[in-house]
Amino acid sequence: MNLTPLLGMGMAVGLSACVATPAPQVPAQAGAFAVALEGGSYQAQIGPGRPGHALGRSGAVAVAGQTIRVTPFGLDQGRRAKAVAEAACMQARGRFQPQALGRFAQGAWIFEGGCA
């Protein structure tokens, strides 16, 4: 009797149990973070907030994550503000979501859903 096919099936079943399942995503640490970038010093606040938005092919889509608020900035400094938001999210051990749209309000750039 040839046992090779049976052994192969047993090995396949055993190997399927070894497949790793992804670890649950831990949210970024909320709090205040100081960021130094290209000679400037900035403050970032990361915390819960409403979902943000990203532009997709069929319009705006929701982006879930924490809100990042970075200061001080002017209306024309959105690109630098996004770089500061990314650095702050990394400090918070989060995953920055660059697709999240930012908005400017009272000297701060706000990226809702920007840090997961």
Secondary structure as UniProt FT lines:
FT   HELIX           4..16
FT   TURN            17..18
FT   STRAND          31..37
FT   TURN            38..39
FT   STRAND          40..47
FT   STRAND          52..56
FT   TURN            57..58
FT   STRAND          59..63
FT   STRAND          66..71
FT   TURN            75..76
FT   HELIX           78..91
FT   TURN            92..93
FT   TURN            98..99
FT   STRAND          102..105
FT   TURN            106..107
FT   STRAND          108..115
//
